[in-house]
Amino acid sequence: MNEIFSQIDPVLIISIFGTLLLFGIIYFGTQTFTTKRNRGDIQKRLDIDAKFEKREGTDKKTQKNQSVRKSPSKKTTDFYATSDPKATRKLQLSLIQAGFLDPSAVQRFLAIRFAMGLAGLAISVVLMITVYSDYSLVKQLMIVLFSGVFGYILPSLYLRRRIGELVIENRSGFPDVMDLMVVAAEAGLTTEASIERIAKEISTTYPSLSTQLNVAALEIRAGRAMDQALRSLGERLGLDEVQGFATMIQQSKELGTSVSDALRVYSDEMRHKRMMKAEEKAYALPAKMSIPVTVFILPIVVGVAVVPTVIRLMTG
């Protein structure tokens, strides 16, 4: 134990805790200033009314417990929402595209990202003290800062990867949805009923797409316009094909043309586009295979062909 404490560099510890303290002061100071600046007169009156209602129903001890129990994640979300609402909206849309439809997904993501950053700092500090104590102070600080930054951006990397996987899955399943839409339209079902029916049919093969179709069906049932619900579906899925589908439905209704015929044409186009993407990947395969063939197989072939001749010449 004494050997461990003797290897600890006090300057490193002071620098790390000083950095964390400075970050905490700047963070909470900026949060408090932004919250006070964005509060208007109406919000102040609402807060006053809420305080009077709480005083009538609860005592001072209950009010204190309620203020203490306010989650840090909620405070962080409020800070981001007031300081940068566009970034908060973009983050919420990214979480929806990744399949996280819970209303508190933004709060949890921000809390996890902040916790991962602190975990990276803590783990790197322990490693610098116990294992890599012989490193220089500058190198230790660089490793600690890199670990904290990597832990902070790791949830964002996971979120981006999950969005990419779901976009590929939804893009491959959307032509099947269009085929089922054609069958449902020819069977006499309306577009709203077709969406609900298709969402049930593809719940096993494409669960994410089925969930988003159920959300669109609920929006239409709640009174939202068909084209607006479909455009919102396209934003949640991250597919341009859905936006074109919404435009096609709107134009068919405005011009009075047959929806089933338009769906059939659009379905053929989606199927043709999927086939073209498959052919594009197949045509790009020889060019991609040329690099590993050149690096791994060609030297072996050359060695097998040349080495015996070289050995014969050397043994003479």
C-alpha positions as CSV (number, residue, x, y, z in Angstrom):
1,M,0.0,0.0,0.0
2,N,2.8,2.4,0.8
3,E,4.5,1.6,-2.5
4,I,1.3,2.6,-4.3
5,F,1.0,5.9,-2.5
6,S,4.7,6.5,-3.1
7,Q,4.2,6.2,-6.8
8,I,1.3,8.7,-6.9
9,D,2.3,12.0,-8.5
10,P,0.6,14.8,-6.5
11,V,0.8,17.2,-9.4
12,L,-1.3,14.7,-11.5
13,I,-3.9,14.4,-8.8
14,I,-4.1,18.2,-8.3
15,S,-4.4,18.8,-12.1
16,I,-7.2,16.2,-12.5
17,F,-9.3,17.4,-9.6
18,G,-8.7,21.0,-10.5
19,T,-9.9,20.3,-14.1
20,L,-13.0,18.5,-12.8
21,L,-13.7,21.3,-10.3
22,L,-13.4,23.9,-13.0
23,F,-15.6,22.0,-15.4
24,G,-18.3,21.6,-12.7
25,I,-18.2,25.3,-11.8
26,I,-18.5,26.3,-15.5
27,Y,-21.2,23.8,-16.1
28,F,-23.5,24.6,-13.2
29,G,-22.8,28.4,-13.6
30,T,-23.8,28.3,-17.2
31,Q,-26.8,26.2,-16.5
32,T,-28.1,28.6,-13.8
33,F,-27.4,31.7,-15.9
34,T,-29.2,30.2,-19.0
35,T,-32.2,29.0,-17.0
36,K,-32.6,32.4,-15.4
37,R,-32.2,34.2,-18.7
38,N,-34.8,32.1,-20.6
39,R,-37.5,32.4,-17.9
40,G,-40.2,34.9,-18.9
41,D,-42.8,36.6,-16.9
42,I,-45.4,33.9,-17.7
43,Q,-43.1,31.2,-16.5
44,K,-42.4,33.1,-13.3
45,R,-46.2,33.5,-12.6
46,L,-46.6,29.8,-13.3
47,D,-43.8,29.0,-10.8
48,I,-45.5,31.2,-8.2
49,D,-48.8,29.6,-8.7
50,A,-47.3,26.2,-8.5
51,K,-45.5,27.1,-5.2
52,F,-48.8,28.3,-3.7
53,E,-50.5,25.1,-4.7
54,K,-47.8,23.0,-3.2
55,R,-47.9,25.0,0.0
56,E,-51.6,24.3,0.3
57,G,-51.2,20.5,-0.2
58,T,-47.8,19.8,1.4
59,D,-45.6,21.1,4.1
60,K,-42.1,22.6,3.9
61,K,-40.5,19.2,4.5
62,T,-42.2,17.6,1.6
63,Q,-41.3,20.5,-0.6
64,K,-37.6,20.1,0.4
65,N,-37.7,16.4,-0.4
66,Q,-39.3,17.0,-3.8
67,S,-36.6,19.5,-4.7
68,V,-33.9,17.2,-3.6
69,R,-35.3,14.2,-5.6
70,K,-35.2,16.2,-8.9
71,S,-33.1,14.0,-11.1
72,P,-29.8,15.4,-12.5
73,S,-30.7,14.0,-15.9
74,K,-33.8,16.2,-16.0
75,K,-31.7,19.2,-15.1
76,T,-29.2,18.4,-17.9
77,T,-32.0,17.9,-20.4
78,D,-33.6,21.3,-19.5
79,F,-30.2,23.0,-19.8
80,Y,-29.7,21.5,-23.3
81,A,-33.3,22.3,-24.3
82,T,-33.0,25.9,-23.3
83,S,-29.4,26.6,-24.5
84,D,-29.6,24.7,-27.9
85,P,-33.1,23.5,-28.8
86,K,-32.1,22.6,-32.3
87,A,-29.5,20.2,-31.1
88,T,-31.9,18.7,-28.6
89,R,-34.5,18.2,-31.3
90,K,-31.9,16.6,-33.5
91,L,-30.8,14.3,-30.7
92,Q,-34.4,13.3,-30.1
93,L,-34.9,12.5,-33.7
94,S,-31.7,10.4,-33.8
95,L,-32.9,8.4,-30.8
96,I,-36.2,7.8,-32.5
97,Q,-34.4,6.7,-35.6
98,A,-32.3,4.3,-33.5
99,G,-35.5,2.8,-32.1
100,F,-35.6,4.5,-28.7
101,L,-39.2,5.8,-28.5
102,D,-39.4,6.4,-24.7
103,P,-40.1,10.0,-23.8
104,S,-37.2,10.0,-21.4
105,A,-34.7,8.7,-23.9
106,V,-33.0,12.1,-24.3
107,Q,-32.5,12.4,-20.5
108,R,-31.1,8.9,-20.2
109,F,-28.8,9.4,-23.2
110,L,-27.4,12.6,-21.8
111,A,-26.9,11.0,-18.4
112,I,-25.2,7.9,-19.8
113,R,-22.9,10.1,-22.0
114,F,-21.9,12.2,-19.0
115,A,-21.4,9.0,-16.8
116,M,-19.3,7.4,-19.5
117,G,-17.0,10.4,-19.7
118,L,-16.5,10.4,-15.9
119,A,-16.0,6.6,-15.9
120,G,-13.3,7.0,-18.6
121,L,-11.6,9.7,-16.5
122,A,-11.7,7.6,-13.3
123,I,-10.4,4.4,-14.9
124,S,-7.6,6.2,-16.6
125,V,-6.6,7.9,-13.4
126,V,-6.5,4.6,-11.6
127,L,-4.4,3.1,-14.3
128,M,-2.0,6.0,-14.4
129,I,-1.5,5.7,-10.6
130,T,-1.1,1.9,-10.4
131,V,0.2,0.6,-13.7
132,Y,1.6,3.4,-15.8
133,S,3.1,5.5,-13.0
134,D,6.5,5.7,-14.8
135,Y,5.0,7.8,-17.6
136,S,5.7,11.5,-17.7
137,L,3.1,14.0,-16.4
138,V,2.2,15.3,-19.8
139,K,1.7,11.8,-21.2
140,Q,-0.5,10.9,-18.2
141,L,-2.6,14.0,-18.7
142,M,-3.0,13.3,-22.4
143,I,-4.1,9.7,-21.7
144,V,-6.6,10.8,-19.0
145,L,-8.1,13.5,-21.2
146,F,-8.3,11.1,-24.2
147,S,-10.0,8.5,-22.1
148,G,-12.6,11.0,-20.8
149,V,-13.3,12.3,-24.3
150,F,-13.6,8.7,-25.7
151,G,-16.0,7.7,-23.0
152,Y,-18.0,10.8,-23.7
153,I,-18.4,10.2,-27.4
154,L,-18.8,6.4,-27.1
155,P,-22.6,6.5,-26.7
156,S,-22.8,8.8,-29.8
157,L,-20.8,6.3,-31.8
158,Y,-23.1,3.5,-30.7
159,L,-26.2,5.6,-31.6
160,R,-24.8,6.3,-35.0
161,R,-24.1,2.7,-35.7
162,R,-27.5,1.6,-34.6
163,I,-29.2,4.2,-36.8
164,G,-27.2,2.9,-39.8
165,E,-28.2,-0.7,-39.1
166,L,-31.9,0.2,-38.7
167,V,-31.8,2.3,-41.9
168,I,-30.5,-0.6,-43.9
169,E,-33.1,-2.9,-42.4
170,N,-36.0,-0.5,-43.1
171,R,-34.8,0.2,-46.6
172,S,-34.7,-3.5,-47.4
173,G,-38.2,-4.0,-45.9
174,F,-39.9,-1.0,-47.4
175,P,-40.4,-2.6,-50.9
176,D,-42.2,-5.5,-49.2
177,V,-44.4,-3.0,-47.4
178,M,-45.3,-1.4,-50.8
179,D,-46.2,-4.8,-52.2
180,L,-48.5,-5.4,-49.2
181,M,-50.0,-2.0,-49.7
182,V,-50.9,-2.9,-53.3
183,V,-52.5,-6.1,-52.1
184,A,-54.5,-4.3,-49.4
185,A,-55.6,-1.5,-51.8
186,E,-56.8,-4.1,-54.4
187,A,-58.7,-5.9,-51.6
188,G,-60.6,-2.7,-50.9
189,L,-59.0,-1.5,-47.7
190,T,-58.3,2.2,-47.1
191,T,-54.8,3.5,-46.7
192,E,-55.3,3.9,-42.9
193,A,-56.5,0.4,-42.5
194,S,-53.8,-0.9,-44.8
195,I,-51.1,0.6,-42.7
196,E,-52.5,-0.9,-39.5
197,R,-52.8,-4.3,-41.2
198,I,-49.3,-4.3,-42.7
199,A,-47.8,-3.3,-39.3
200,K,-49.2,-6.4,-37.8
201,E,-48.1,-8.6,-40.7
202,I,-44.4,-7.5,-40.7
203,S,-44.0,-7.4,-36.9
204,T,-41.9,-10.6,-37.0
205,T,-39.7,-9.9,-40.0
206,Y,-39.2,-6.1,-39.6
207,P,-40.0,-5.2,-36.0
208,S,-38.6,-1.6,-36.1
209,L,-40.5,-0.8,-39.3
210,S,-43.7,-2.3,-37.8
211,T,-43.4,-0.1,-34.7
212,Q,-43.0,3.0,-36.8
213,L,-46.0,2.1,-38.9
214,N,-48.0,1.6,-35.8
215,V,-47.0,5.1,-34.6
216,A,-48.1,6.5,-38.0
217,A,-51.4,4.7,-37.8
218,L,-52.0,6.1,-34.3
219,E,-51.3,9.6,-35.6
220,I,-53.7,9.2,-38.4
221,R,-56.4,7.9,-36.0
222,A,-55.8,10.9,-33.8
223,G,-56.7,13.2,-36.6
224,R,-53.4,14.0,-38.3
225,A,-53.4,14.4,-42.1
226,M,-52.3,11.4,-44.0
227,D,-49.4,13.2,-45.9
228,Q,-48.1,14.8,-42.7
229,A,-48.2,11.4,-40.8
230,L,-46.3,9.8,-43.7
231,R,-43.7,12.6,-43.8
232,S,-43.2,12.2,-40.1
233,L,-42.8,8.5,-40.7
234,G,-40.1,9.2,-43.3
235,E,-38.2,11.4,-40.8
236,R,-38.3,8.8,-38.1
237,L,-37.2,6.1,-40.5
238,G,-34.6,8.2,-42.2
239,L,-35.7,7.1,-45.7
240,D,-36.3,9.3,-48.7
241,E,-38.5,6.6,-50.2
242,V,-41.2,7.2,-47.5
243,Q,-41.1,10.9,-48.4
244,G,-41.8,10.0,-52.0
245,F,-44.5,7.7,-50.9
246,A,-46.2,10.5,-49.0
247,T,-46.0,12.8,-52.0
248,M,-47.4,10.1,-54.2
249,I,-50.4,9.6,-51.9
250,Q,-51.1,13.3,-51.7
251,Q,-50.9,13.8,-55.5
252,S,-53.2,10.8,-56.1
253,K,-55.9,12.3,-53.8
254,E,-55.6,15.8,-55.3
255,L,-55.7,14.6,-58.9
256,G,-58.3,11.9,-58.3
257,T,-56.3,9.1,-59.8
258,S,-56.4,5.5,-58.6
259,V,-54.3,4.9,-55.5
260,S,-53.9,1.2,-56.3
261,D,-52.4,2.0,-59.7
262,A,-50.0,4.5,-58.2
263,L,-49.0,2.1,-55.5
264,R,-48.3,-0.6,-58.0
265,V,-46.1,1.7,-60.1
266,Y,-44.3,2.9,-56.9
267,S,-43.9,-0.7,-55.7
268,D,-42.3,-1.8,-59.0
269,E,-39.9,1.2,-58.8
270,M,-38.9,0.3,-55.2
271,R,-38.3,-3.3,-56.2
272,H,-36.3,-2.2,-59.2
273,K,-34.2,0.1,-57.0
274,R,-33.5,-2.7,-54.5
275,M,-32.3,-4.9,-57.4
276,M,-30.1,-2.1,-58.8
277,K,-28.4,-1.7,-55.4
278,A,-27.8,-5.5,-55.2
279,E,-26.3,-5.5,-58.7
280,E,-24.2,-2.5,-57.7
281,K,-22.7,-4.4,-54.8
282,A,-22.1,-7.4,-57.0
283,Y,-20.3,-5.4,-59.6
284,A,-18.1,-3.7,-57.0
285,L,-17.1,-7.1,-55.5
286,P,-14.2,-7.8,-58.0
287,A,-12.6,-4.4,-57.4
288,K,-12.8,-4.9,-53.6
289,M,-11.4,-8.4,-53.9
290,S,-8.4,-7.3,-55.9
291,I,-6.7,-5.8,-52.8
292,P,-6.7,-8.9,-50.6
293,V,-5.9,-11.1,-53.6
294,T,-2.9,-8.9,-54.4
295,V,-1.7,-8.7,-50.8
296,F,-2.3,-12.2,-49.5
297,I,-2.6,-14.6,-52.5
298,L,-0.2,-13.2,-55.1
299,P,3.0,-13.3,-53.0
300,I,2.3,-17.0,-52.2
301,V,1.8,-17.9,-55.8
302,V,5.0,-16.0,-56.8
303,G,6.9,-17.7,-54.0
304,V,5.7,-21.2,-55.0
305,A,6.7,-20.5,-58.7
306,V,10.0,-18.8,-58.0
307,V,11.5,-20.3,-54.8
308,P,12.2,-23.8,-56.3
309,T,14.0,-22.3,-59.2
310,V,16.1,-20.1,-56.9
311,I,17.0,-23.1,-54.7
312,R,18.1,-25.1,-57.7
313,L,20.3,-22.3,-58.9
314,M,21.8,-21.9,-55.5
315,T,22.6,-25.6,-55.0
316,G,24.0,-25.7,-58.6
